Amino acid sequence: MIIILISHKNKNITVITGTNMDFEKKIAKIVRFHRMKSGLNQKQLADHAGVGKTAVFDIEKGKESIRLSTLMKVLEVLNIKIKFESPLMNVMEDENEKS
């Protein structure tokens, strides 16, 4: 199960839960929605993110084999942040502070 909070301009807007297939489809819808609300076409978004137009097309089609670094560049341009949550996150953060 994947649980990811996605925020835009520091406001939580959606929670994605489910299988990997659900994840790709939901990310696709979110990216397309934000791109369109930003008034950008796929080529413009790709240029701003420094990725190829096909990368944006593939993300919006829910393709499974997108590089994480490519996805993160696109999300950054759209001002979308991903926050991972789990019961162990506090433990991990405490351990990171100690080291």
KAMODA-V591704 format. One record per helix or strand. SS is the DSSP state (2 for helix, 1 for strand). FROM is the first residue (numbers start at 1). TO is the last residue. If there is no record, write none. Layout:
[[SS | FROM | TO] [SS | FROM | TO]]
This chain:
[[1 | 2 | 8] [1 | 11 | 18] [2 | 20 | 37] [2 | 42 | 49] [2 | 53 | 60] [2 | 68 | 77] [1 | 80 | 84] [2 | 89 | 98]]
